[in-house]
Amino acid sequence: MKENSTTRKLHFDEAILGALKEDIPWEDVSANSVVPEGARGEAELIAKQDGVIAGLPVFCRTFELLDDSAEITLHVKEGDEVHSGQKLATVRGEMRAVLSAERTALNFLQRMSGIATYTRSVAKYLEGTNTKLLDTRKTTPGLRIFEKYAVTVGGGNNHRFNLSDGVLLKDNHIGAAGGVKEAIAAARAYAPFVRKIEVEVETLAQLKDALDAGAEIVMLDNMQGDTLKEAVKMAKGKAEIEVSGNVTKENIARLVSLGVDYISSGALTHSAPILDVSLKNLHPIG
């Protein structure tokens, strides 16, 4: 799903404010006890690992929401590859606000940069092909908009954002409906005609039913070896093909030569380690 900048900012602000309220229920006792009200300061954002930086707008906005006079000078761009020890930004503002926003701002930046870093390492395997790397809904509750955005910074693409965003019939939908054909027929009768219908299949028999029923997209879930190759052959030219199921950086290479439309990986968001960054050297300024 693509959003314009105004919509994204509104969603960002809501989530950032929620995180700040979690960390500052009524006041920051530590900052308020040692820093005079209104005193201004400056600190440096430093990378502590090599990786891809993502989330700089969120990092900046976190400080701005506590101090509308905050000034953040960025020394890198969103999506840049950064190196351990590199100075990424300079933060200036009221020192109480800098101290109070620090951990929340870093948490967002570290999480998003970790996802972008991991996504880029996976996406490199698909360079030069027509296969798109997709994320999933396996995201941290409340942080999906940030995590899916980070995937795009890393070179991946977003699958549906939420349950209202598209029709994807998985194993339990199929079980509830009584079969693949029944599930597709029910979805086609209910969903708006402009919606494509995607169906997750685990066997060649299910795939045949999905194709016969006119599914526009088939997700080949956890298929292996010759079964997977046969499934791709069956679906070619009849539906868009997505391959899914425990796809990671360590095993995606085996799927590249299949020539499918999409490869989806929950690991992009649920298993990416953070990228360590730190806010250092806070000192008073005139």
Residue pairs with C-beta under 8 A, 6 or more apart in sequence:
1 158
1 160
1 161
1 165
3 11
8 145
8 149
9 61
11 145
12 57
12 58
12 61
12 145
12 146
13 61
13 65
15 142
15 143
15 145
15 146
16 58
16 61
16 62
16 65
16 104
16 108
17 65
18 142
19 62
19 104
19 107
19 108
20 62
20 65
20 66
20 100
20 101
20 104
23 100
23 103
23 104
24 100
28 96
28 99
28 100
30 99
31 95
31 96
31 99
31 100
32 96
35 95
35 96
35 99
37 96
38 94
39 94
39 95
39 96
39 284
40 92
40 93
40 94
40 95
40 284
40 285
40 286
41 92
41 93
41 94
41 95
41 98
41 282
41 283
41 284
41 285
42 90
42 91
42 92
42 282
42 283
42 285
43 90
43 91
43 98
43 102
43 279
43 280
43 281
43 282
43 283
44 87
44 89
44 90
44 91
44 279
44 280
44 281
45 59
45 87
45 88
45 89
45 90
45 91
45 109
45 277
45 278
45 279
46 85
46 86
46 87
46 88
46 277
46 278
46 279
46 280
47 53
47 82
47 83
47 84
47 85
47 86
47 88
47 275
47 276
47 277
48 84
48 85
48 276
48 277
48 278
49 84
49 275
49 276
49 277
50 81
50 82
50 83
50 84
51 81
51 82
51 113
51 114
51 116
51 117
51 275
52 79
52 80
52 81
52 82
52 113
52 116
52 117
52 119
52 120
52 153
52 154
52 275
53 76
53 78
53 79
53 80
53 81
53 82
53 88
53 109
53 113
53 116
53 275
54 78
54 79
54 109
54 112
54 113
54 115
54 116
54 149
54 150
54 153
54 154
55 78
55 108
55 109
55 111
55 112
55 113
55 116
55 146
55 149
55 150
56 74
56 76
56 77
56 78
56 89
56 109
57 78
58 105
58 108
58 109
58 112
58 146
59 72
59 89
59 105
59 106
59 108
59 109
60 70
60 72
60 74
60 89
62 101
62 104
62 105
62 108
63 70
63 72
63 91
63 93
63 97
63 98
63 101
63 105
64 70
64 72
65 101
66 97
66 100
66 101
67 93
67 94
67 97
67 98
67 101
69 93
69 94
70 91
70 92
70 93
70 94
70 97
70 98
71 91
71 92
71 93
72 89
72 90
72 91
72 92
73 89
73 90
73 92
74 88
74 89
75 87
75 88
75 89
75 90
76 82
76 86
76 88
76 89
78 153
79 116
79 153
79 154
82 88
88 277
91 98
91 279
92 285
95 282
95 284
98 279
98 282
99 282
102 279
105 279
106 277
106 278
106 279
108 146
109 277
110 274
110 275
110 276
110 277
111 140
111 143
111 146
111 147
111 150
111 274
112 146
112 147
112 149
112 150
112 153
113 150
113 274
113 275
113 277
114 272
114 273
114 274
114 275
115 147
115 150
115 151
115 154
115 268
115 269
115 272
116 150
116 151
116 153
116 154
116 275
117 154
117 272
117 275
118 154
118 249
118 267
118 268
118 271
118 272
118 273
119 133
119 135
119 150
119 151
119 153
119 154
119 155
119 156
119 268
119 272
120 154
120 155
121 249
122 133
122 156
122 248
122 249
122 252
122 265
122 267
122 268
123 133
123 154
123 155
123 156
124 155
125 249
125 252
125 253
125 256
126 132
126 133
126 252
126 256
126 263
129 256
129 259
130 259
130 261
131 256
131 258
131 259
131 260
131 261
131 262
131 263
132 157
132 261
132 262
132 263
133 155
133 156
133 157
133 262
133 263
133 264
133 265
133 268
134 156
134 157
134 158
134 159
134 242
134 262
134 263
134 264
134 265
135 147
135 148
135 151
135 156
135 157
135 158
135 159
135 264
135 265
135 266
135 268
135 269
136 159
136 244
136 264
136 265
136 266
136 268
136 269
137 144
137 159
137 160
137 161
137 162
138 266
138 269
138 270
139 147
139 148
139 269
139 270
140 147
140 269
144 161
144 162
145 161
147 269
148 158
148 161
148 269
151 157
151 158
151 268
151 269
152 158
154 268
156 268
159 264
160 166
160 168
166 195
166 196
166 198
167 187
167 191
167 195
167 196
167 197
167 198
168 198
168 199
168 200
168 219
169 177
169 180
169 183
169 184
169 187
169 197
169 198
169 199
169 200
170 200
171 200
171 202
171 221
173 183
174 180
174 183
174 199
174 200
174 206
176 183
177 183
177 186
179 209
180 199
180 201
180 206
180 209
180 210
180 213
181 209
181 212
181 213
183 199
184 197
184 199
184 210
184 213
184 214
184 215
185 213
187 197
188 197
188 214
191 197
196 216
196 217
197 214
197 215
197 216
197 217
198 215
198 216
198 217
198 218
198 219
198 242
199 206
199 210
199 215
199 217
199 218
199 219
200 219
200 221
200 244
201 207
201 209
201 210
201 218
201 219
201 220
201 221
201 231
202 221
202 222
202 223
204 227
204 230
204 231
204 234
207 218
207 220
207 231
207 234
207 235
208 234
210 218
210 239
211 218
211 234
211 235
211 238
211 239
215 239
216 239
216 240
217 239
217 240
217 241
217 242
218 235
218 239
218 240
218 241
218 242
219 242
219 243
219 244
219 264
220 228
220 231
220 232
220 235
220 241
220 242
220 243
220 244
220 245
220 260
221 244
221 245
222 244
222 245
222 246
223 231
223 243
223 245
228 243
228 258
229 258
232 241
232 243
232 258
232 259
232 260
235 241
240 261
240 262
241 260
241 261
241 262
242 260
242 261
242 262
242 263
242 264
243 255
243 258
243 260
243 262
243 263
243 264
244 263
244 264
244 265
246 267
247 255
247 263
247 264
247 265
247 266
247 267
248 265
248 267
248 271
249 267
252 263
252 265
255 263
